């Protein structure tokens, strides 16, 4: 956990009042940090004991005490487990964690131009593009997202898309301390539902798109949309940038309770839109019309219509943040996609080989459609579905794979606690798989098979895991990086 160097202090009495906690202990006790991880407690911390699916966080209060925690924040069930520390009892532990953390660090996200990006697909790419733009024009920037966290040029691998509130606010305080002018971060629907961003505030919130995903958590699309829509209220943001090329984007535009700027690849009535797009062998040339009649002519190395959507969003937000259109036109050709997003693996082979994080039906369909635009030969695609996640999307992903590729290789992703063969059965459903398409449960073997079929002009796509560096099977994570596996398969192919 990254913490600021400056010491911040607050009293338990103030914390109790802030979150409406019952507390009958010594109200003069002060604390200097907040964490929900017993392994990261430092002397002077409040320990946030969150109820878990299997074990209550309060079970670790003794360990937190030995590490120097001065108090515990938990619910009534957790309070019954705590015997060694003063305890603030609340109804919603996660909400309390967010409010206490943001208050302790004096609401750090308000002291930077903070930008929150949400949507089913595109969050990582938009955030990465914005980070590159700001850095290119000399603006020190913090980045928080699925792949990595950056404070200027310092890089830390990320554990999740949006950190827990205790980590997020400490990290933002550290960024402020290091004089970051901007903070660009991905905001997941889980984070919004689980109160991780309570107490946070953004100068700009952006919506890319919404399609089926995470229904194991949200249960239905209405709930999923409502979680995303919460970001576009005065509690969280000053203004909204919304792509209106989907029904959900248009719906959000209608209900957002903050000023809205619209974007579109196809609708020229949007504030920011493409006037012209010309695809090239190395990406695309484009003209963008923006707010106040701004016209930006440039080119990009990014492939695919959905990546043009991501680029449009990044350029529009950067312009709103005061980047000159001339600078944006100059920077655009040098912008790179996020790791594991249509990332090329090139060892001199005569065909394209790409890795992509696509793990929803819409994302799979979009990346295969993008590949079709730059492929003269066959599209050979490898895809699996993750275990312990939304099972209803598996047949939809399988269908998207079969329809969008010439040769479909069905394989395992991160099966987690599930049986891989059962996941594949659900993924395939009623599809008729015939040679050279195959079902190959072992992901390494599936990738090797795909490369063995590739000829000049073809494209091999390995989908689903993107930047991930491990594969989880029955609770054990072993090293597995699609990019490395693909490179090894290419080298081994005669």
C-alpha positions in Angstrom: 0.0 0.0 0.0 1.4 3.4 -1.0 1.0 6.1 1.6 1.8 9.8 1.6 4.9 10.9 3.5 3.0 13.6 5.3 1.4 12.6 8.6 -2.4 13.2 8.8 -4.2 13.0 12.1 -7.9 12.7 13.1 -9.7 11.7 16.3 -12.0 8.7 16.8 -14.7 11.2 18.0 -14.5 12.9 14.6 -14.6 9.6 12.7 -17.5 8.4 14.7 -19.5 11.5 14.1 -18.6 11.4 10.3 -20.0 7.9 9.8 -22.7 7.8 12.5 -20.9 5.2 14.5 -21.8 4.1 18.0 -18.7 4.4 20.2 -18.4 4.6 23.9 -14.6 4.5 24.2 -11.9 7.1 24.7 -12.9 9.8 22.1 -9.5 11.6 22.5 -7.7 8.7 20.8 -6.3 9.9 17.4 -5.3 7.9 14.3 -2.9 8.6 11.5 -3.8 6.0 8.9 -6.5 3.6 7.6 -6.3 0.2 6.2 -8.5 -2.9 5.6 -5.6 -5.3 5.4 -4.3 -6.7 8.6 -1.0 -7.4 6.9 -0.5 -3.6 6.1 -1.4 -2.1 9.5 1.1 0.5 10.7 1.2 2.0 14.2 -1.6 4.6 14.6 -3.9 3.1 12.0 -7.6 2.4 12.2 -8.3 -1.2 11.1 -11.4 -1.5 8.8 -12.8 -5.0 9.5 -15.0 -5.8 6.4 -17.3 -8.8 6.5 -16.1 -11.3 3.9 -17.8 -14.1 2.0 -16.2 -16.7 4.2 -14.3 -14.9 7.1 -15.1 -11.7 8.8 -12.3 -9.2 8.8 -12.8 -8.7 12.5 -11.2 -12.1 13.0 -7.9 -10.4 12.3 -8.3 -7.6 14.9 -5.8 -9.2 17.3 -3.2 -9.2 14.6 -4.0 -5.6 13.7 -3.7 -4.7 17.4 -0.2 -6.3 17.6 0.9 -4.3 14.5 -0.2 -1.0 16.2 -3.8 -0.4 15.2 -5.5 2.0 17.7 -9.1 1.1 16.8 -11.4 -1.0 14.7 -14.3 0.0 12.4 -16.8 -2.8 11.8 -20.4 -3.9 11.9 -22.3 -5.4 14.8 -21.3 -9.0 13.8 -17.6 -7.9 13.7 -17.8 -6.0 16.9 -18.7 -9.3 18.7 -15.4 -10.7 17.6 -13.2 -7.7 18.8 -11.9 -7.8 22.3 -8.7 -5.9 22.3 -9.4 -2.5 20.6 -11.8 0.4 20.8 -14.5 -0.3 18.2 -16.6 2.0 16.0 -19.8 0.1 15.0 -21.5 1.0 11.8 -24.1 -0.4 9.5 -22.1 -0.2 6.3 -18.4 -0.9 6.8 -17.3 -0.1 3.3 -19.1 3.3 3.3 -17.5 4.1 6.6 -14.1 3.1 5.2 -14.5 5.5 2.3 -15.7 8.4 4.3 -13.0 8.1 7.0 -10.2 7.6 4.4 -11.2 10.6 2.2 -11.7 12.8 5.3 -8.4 11.8 6.9 -6.4 12.7 3.8 -8.3 15.9 3.3 -10.1 14.8 0.1 -7.0 14.6 -2.2 -8.9 14.1 -5.4 -10.3 17.6 -5.2 -6.8 19.1 -5.3 -6.0 17.5 -8.7 -7.9 17.5 -12.0 -9.3 14.1 -11.4 -10.9 12.1 -14.3 -13.0 9.0 -13.8 -13.6 6.6 -16.7 -16.3 3.9 -16.6 -17.9 1.5 -19.1 -17.9 -2.1 -19.9 -15.1 -1.8 -22.5 -12.5 0.9 -23.2 -11.8 2.1 -19.6 -8.2 1.0 -19.7 -7.4 2.3 -23.2 -9.0 5.7 -22.6 -7.2 6.1 -19.3 -3.9 5.0 -20.9 -4.3 7.4 -23.8 -5.1 10.3 -21.5 -2.1 9.5 -19.4 0.1 9.5 -22.4 -1.3 12.8 -23.7 -0.8 14.6 -20.4 2.7 13.3 -20.0 3.6 14.2 -23.6 2.7 17.8 -23.0 4.6 18.0 -19.7 1.8 17.5 -17.2 2.7 15.2 -14.3 -0.1 12.7 -14.0 -1.3 9.8 -11.8 -2.9 6.8 -13.3 -5.0 4.1 -11.6 -6.4 1.2 -13.5 -6.7 -2.5 -14.3 -3.2 -3.0 -15.5 -1.1 -0.7 -13.5 -0.9 2.4 -11.2 1.5 5.2 -12.1 2.6 8.2 -10.2 4.4 10.2 -12.8 6.9 7.6 -14.2 6.8 5.3 -11.2 4.9 2.1 -12.0 3.1 -0.3 -9.6 1.1 -3.4 -10.8 -2.6 -3.1 -10.0 -4.5 -5.8 -8.0 -7.9 -4.6 -9.2 -9.5 -2.0 -11.5 -10.4 0.4 -8.7 -8.6 0.0 -5.4 -10.5 -0.3 -2.1 -11.3 3.1 -0.5 -8.5 2.9 2.1 -5.9 2.3 -0.7 -7.4 4.7 -3.1 -7.5 7.8 -0.9 -3.9 7.1 0.5 -2.7 6.7 -3.1 -4.4 9.9 -4.2 -2.9 11.8 -1.3 0.6 10.5 -2.3 -0.1 11.7 -5.8 -1.1 15.1 -4.6 2.1 15.2 -2.4 4.2 14.5 -5.5 2.5 17.4 -7.3 0.5 15.4 -9.9 -1.6 17.9 -11.9 -4.0 15.2 -13.1 -5.3 11.9 -11.8 -6.8 9.6 -14.4 -8.5 6.5 -13.1 -10.8 3.6 -14.1 -14.0 3.4 -12.1 -15.6 0.0 -12.1 -19.2 -0.8 -11.5 -18.1 -3.0 -8.6 -16.3 0.0 -7.0 -19.4 2.1 -7.3 -21.6 -0.6 -5.8 -19.2 -1.4 -3.0 -18.7 2.2 -2.0 -14.9 2.3 -2.9 -15.2 5.8 -4.4 -17.4 7.4 -1.8 -15.8 10.6 -0.7 -14.1 10.9 -4.1 -14.9 13.7 -6.6 -14.0 14.1 -10.2 -13.7 17.1 -12.4 -14.8 14.9 -15.3 -16.5 11.5 -15.5 -16.6 9.6 -18.8 -18.8 6.8 -20.1 -17.6 4.6 -22.9 -20.3 2.0 -23.4 -22.3 -0.8 -21.7 -22.8 -4.4 -22.7 -23.4 -7.7 -20.9 -20.8 -8.4 -18.3 -20.6 -8.9 -14.5 -24.2 -10.2 -14.2 -22.9 -12.6 -11.6 -22.6 -9.5 -9.4 -25.3 -7.1 -10.7 -27.8 -9.9 -11.7 -29.4 -7.8 -14.5 -28.5 -5.1 -17.0 -30.7 -2.5 -15.2 -28.8 -2.9 -12.0 -25.5 -2.9 -13.9 -26.5 0.4 -15.7 -27.7 2.0 -12.4 -24.3 1.3 -10.8 -22.5 3.0 -13.7 -25.0 5.9 -13.7 -24.3 6.8 -10.1 -21.0 8.3 -11.2 -22.8 10.9 -13.2 -24.3 12.8 -10.3 -23.1 15.9 -8.4 -21.9 13.6 -5.5 -19.1 12.3 -7.7 -18.5 14.7 -10.6 -18.7 18.2 -12.1 -19.4 17.2 -15.7 -19.9 14.1 -17.9 -18.5 13.0 -21.2 -20.7 10.4 -22.7 -20.4 8.3 -25.9 -23.9 8.3 -27.4 -23.4 5.5 -30.0 -25.3 3.0 -27.8 -28.8 3.0 -26.3 -27.3 3.1 -22.8 -25.2 6.1 -23.7 -28.3 8.0 -24.9 -30.2 6.9 -21.8 -27.4 8.1 -19.5 -27.3 11.4 -21.4 -31.0 11.9 -20.6 -30.8 11.2 -16.9 -27.4 12.5 -15.9 -27.8 15.3 -13.3 -24.6 17.2 -14.3 -23.7 19.0 -17.6 -23.1 16.5 -20.4 -20.7 16.6 -23.4 -21.7 14.1 -26.1 -19.3 12.1 -28.3 -19.9 9.9 -31.3 -18.1 8.1 -34.1 -21.2 8.2 -36.3 -23.5 10.9 -35.1 -22.4 14.3 -36.3 -24.8 16.1 -34.0 -22.6 15.1 -31.0 -20.4 17.8 -29.6 -17.3 15.7 -30.4 -17.5 13.5 -33.5 -15.4 12.2 -36.4 -15.8 14.2 -39.6 -13.8 11.6 -41.6 -11.9 8.4 -41.0 -9.6 6.7 -43.5 -8.2 3.4 -42.5 -4.6 2.7 -43.5 -2.3 -0.3 -43.3 -0.8 1.2 -40.1 -3.9 2.5 -38.4 -6.1 5.3 -39.5 -6.1 9.0 -40.6 -8.9 11.1 -39.1 -10.6 14.5 -38.7 -12.3 15.3 -35.4 -14.7 18.2 -34.9 -15.1 19.3 -31.3 -16.5 21.8 -28.9 -16.5 25.4 -30.2 -15.8 24.2 -33.8 -12.4 22.8 -33.0 -11.0 20.7 -35.9 -8.2 18.2 -35.3 -6.6 16.4 -38.3 -4.2 13.6 -37.4 -3.5 9.9 -37.6 -3.2 7.0 -35.2 -1.5 3.6 -34.9 -4.6 2.2 -33.2 -6.7 -0.4 -35.1 -10.4 -0.9 -34.9 -13.5 1.2 -34.7 -13.8 0.8 -31.0 -10.3 2.1 -30.5 -11.3 5.2 -32.5 -14.1 5.7 -29.9 -11.5 5.4 -27.2 -9.2 7.9 -28.9 -12.1 10.4 -29.5 -12.9 10.3 -25.8 -9.3 10.8 -24.7 -8.8 13.7 -27.1 -12.1 15.4 -26.1 -11.3 15.2 -22.4 -7.7 16.4 -22.9 -9.1 19.4 -24.8 -11.4 20.2 -22.0 -8.4 20.1 -19.7 -6.8 22.8 -21.7 -4.5 20.9 -24.2 -4.2 22.9 -27.4 -5.7 21.2 -30.5 -2.4 21.7 -32.3 -0.6 19.7 -29.5 -3.3 17.0 -29.6 -2.8 16.6 -33.4 0.9 16.3 -32.9 0.7 13.8 -30.0 -2.0 11.5 -31.5 0.3 9.6 -34.0 2.6 8.5 -31.1 -0.1 7.2 -28.8 -0.1 3.5 -28.0 -2.9 1.2 -26.8 -2.9 -0.2 -23.3 -1.0 -3.4 -22.5 -2.9 -6.5 -23.6 -5.4 -4.5 -25.8 -4.8 -5.6 -29.4 -1.2 -5.9 -28.4 1.0 -7.2 -31.2 3.4 -10.1 -30.8 5.9 -9.8 -33.7 8.9 -12.1 -34.3 9.1 -11.7 -38.0 6.4 -14.2 -38.9 4.4 -13.6 -42.0 1.0 -13.1 -40.2 -0.3 -10.8 -37.5 -0.4 -12.2 -34.0 -2.3 -10.2 -31.4 -3.4 -10.5 -27.7 -6.6 -8.8 -26.4 -8.4 -8.6 -23.1 -11.8 -9.1 -24.7 -13.9 -11.0 -22.2 -17.5 -10.0 -22.9 -19.7 -10.9 -25.9 -19.6 -7.3 -27.2 -15.8 -7.0 -26.8 -15.2 -10.3 -28.6 -17.4 -9.3 -31.5 -15.8 -5.9 -31.7 -12.2 -7.1 -31.7 -12.9 -9.7 -34.3 -14.7 -7.1 -36.5 -11.7 -4.9 -36.1 -9.4 -7.7 -37.2 -11.5 -8.4 -40.3 -10.7 -4.8 -41.4 -6.9 -5.4 -41.5 -6.8 -9.1 -42.4 -6.5 -10.3 -46.0 -6.5 -13.9 -45.1 -8.1 -16.0 -42.3 -8.9 -14.9 -38.7 -7.8 -17.6 -36.3 -9.1 -16.8 -32.8 -8.5 -18.5 -29.4 -10.9 -17.8 -26.6 -12.1 -19.1 -23.2 -14.4 -18.0 -20.5 -13.5 -17.3 -16.9 -14.8 -19.5 -14.0 -16.8 -18.2 -11.0 -18.1 -15.3 -13.2 -21.2 -14.4 -15.2 -22.1 -17.8 -16.8 -24.9 -16.3 -18.9 -22.4 -14.6 -21.2 -20.6 -17.8 -22.0 -22.8 -19.0 -24.9 -22.9 -15.4 -26.2 -19.1 -15.3 -26.2 -18.9 -18.7 -27.9 -21.3 -17.5 -30.6 -19.4 -14.3 -31.1 -16.1 -16.3 -31.5 -17.7 -18.7 -34.1 -19.3 -16.0 -36.1 -16.4 -13.5 -36.1 -13.5 -15.9 -36.9 -12.7 -18.3 -39.8 -11.1 -20.8 -37.4 -12.4 -20.8 -33.8 -10.3 -22.4 -31.0 -12.3 -22.9 -27.8 -10.1 -23.2 -24.7 -9.8 -22.5 -21.0 -9.3 -19.1 -19.4 -9.1 -18.8 -15.6 -11.4 -21.7 -14.6 -10.9 -20.8 -10.9 -12.9 -23.2 -8.9 -15.0 -24.5 -11.8 -14.3 -27.5 -14.0 -12.9 -26.3 -17.4 -14.8 -28.8 -19.5 -18.1 -27.7 -18.0 -17.3 -24.0 -18.8 -16.5 -25.1 -22.4 -19.8 -27.0 -22.7 -21.7 -23.8 -21.7 -19.6 -21.7 -24.0 -20.2 -24.0 -27.0 -23.9 -24.6 -26.3 -25.6 -25.6 -29.6 -22.7 -24.6 -31.9 -21.5 -27.2 -34.3 -17.7 -27.3 -34.1 -16.0 -28.7 -37.2 -12.3 -28.9 -38.3 -10.2 -26.9 -38.4 -12.0 -25.3 -35.5 -11.3 -27.2 -32.3 -12.0 -27.5 -28.6 -8.6 -27.6 -26.8 -8.9 -27.3 -23.1 -5.2 -26.7 -22.4 -4.7 -23.0 -23.2 -1.0 -23.3 -24.1 -1.8 -26.1 -26.6 -4.7 -24.1 -28.0 -2.4 -21.2 -28.7 0.2 -23.5 -30.3 -2.5 -25.1 -32.5 -3.7 -21.6 -33.7 -0.2 -20.6 -34.7 0.4 -23.9 -36.5 -2.4 -23.1 -38.9 -1.4 -19.5 -39.7 -0.3 -18.5 -43.1 0.9 -15.2 -44.6 -2.0 -12.7 -44.5 -3.7 -14.4 -41.6 -4.3 -12.9 -38.1 -4.0 -15.0 -35.0 -6.0 -13.5 -32.0 -5.6 -14.8 -28.5 -8.5 -13.3 -26.5 -9.7 -13.0 -22.9 -6.7 -12.6 -20.6 -4.8 -9.7 -22.2 -2.2 -8.3 -19.8 -2.7 -11.0 -17.1 0.4 -12.9 -16.1 -1.2 -15.8 -14.4 -3.8 -18.5 -14.8 -6.0 -19.5 -11.8 -7.0 -23.1 -11.4 -8.6 -24.4 -8.2 -7.2 -21.6 -6.1 -3.7 -21.8 -7.5 -2.3 -19.1 -9.7 0.5 -20.3 -12.0 2.6 -18.0 -14.4 0.8 -17.7 -17.7 1.1 -14.7 -20.0 -0.7 -15.0 -23.4 1.9 -12.7 -25.0 4.7 -15.0 -23.9 2.8 -18.1 -24.8 2.0 -16.7 -28.2 5.7 -15.7 -28.8 6.9 -19.2 -27.8 4.3 -20.8 -30.1 5.4 -18.6 -33.0 9.1 -19.5 -32.4 8.2 -23.2 -32.3 6.2 -23.2 -35.5 8.2 -24.6 -38.4 
